[in-house]
Amino acid sequence: MFGTGKILEVKVVPNSGIEKVIEGDPMVVKVKEPPKKGKANKAAVKLLSKHFGCRVRIVGGEKNRMKLVEISEW
């Protein structure tokens, strides 16, 4: 259930040549998708979900590169 997970700050880098999660403070998520029509956000959520093995959703900063994401258990 969402609302009880851990909140992380991540920086999303759209139009990247690779898709990669770089651990750090803040965590950096590189995606190939452009920042149009939410494509980069969807790609970042998918990549983070795979990286953590759990549900992820953006809870803040949807139109910025710096985002707050919630990591929740399945």
C-alpha positions in Angstrom: 0.0 0.0 0.0 1.3 3.4 -0.9 1.8 6.0 1.8 3.9 4.0 4.1 7.1 3.7 2.1 10.5 5.3 2.3 10.9 8.7 0.5 14.0 9.3 -1.5 15.2 12.3 -3.5 16.4 11.4 -7.0 17.7 13.4 -10.0 16.3 12.2 -13.3 18.5 12.8 -16.4 16.4 12.4 -19.5 17.7 11.9 -23.1 20.7 9.9 -21.7 22.5 7.4 -23.9 22.1 4.7 -21.2 19.6 3.6 -18.6 21.3 3.4 -15.2 20.7 4.0 -11.5 23.7 5.7 -9.8 23.6 5.4 -6.0 24.5 8.6 -4.1 23.0 11.6 -2.5 21.0 12.3 -4.4 20.5 9.1 -6.4 20.8 9.7 -10.1 18.5 7.9 -12.6 19.6 8.1 -16.3 16.9 7.3 -18.8 16.8 7.3 -22.6 13.3 8.8 -22.9 12.7 12.6 -23.4 11.0 14.7 -20.8 7.8 15.1 -22.8 4.4 13.8 -21.9 5.7 12.1 -18.8 7.9 9.6 -20.7 11.0 10.2 -18.7 9.1 9.9 -15.4 7.5 6.6 -16.5 11.0 5.3 -17.5 12.5 6.4 -14.2 9.7 4.7 -12.2 10.2 1.5 -14.2 14.0 1.6 -13.8 13.8 2.3 -10.0 11.1 -0.4 -9.5 13.5 -2.9 -11.2 16.5 -1.6 -9.2 14.8 -1.9 -5.8 12.5 -4.8 -6.6 9.4 -3.1 -5.3 6.8 -0.5 -6.1 7.9 3.1 -6.8 5.9 6.2 -7.5 6.7 9.9 -7.9 5.3 12.0 -5.0 6.9 15.3 -5.8 8.7 17.2 -8.5 6.9 15.7 -11.5 7.9 18.6 -13.7 11.5 19.0 -12.3 14.6 16.9 -12.6 14.8 16.6 -8.9 12.0 14.4 -7.7 10.7 12.8 -4.5 9.9 9.1 -5.0 8.2 6.7 -2.6 9.6 3.2 -2.4 7.0 0.7 -1.1 6.8 -3.0 -0.5 4.8 -5.2 -3.0 
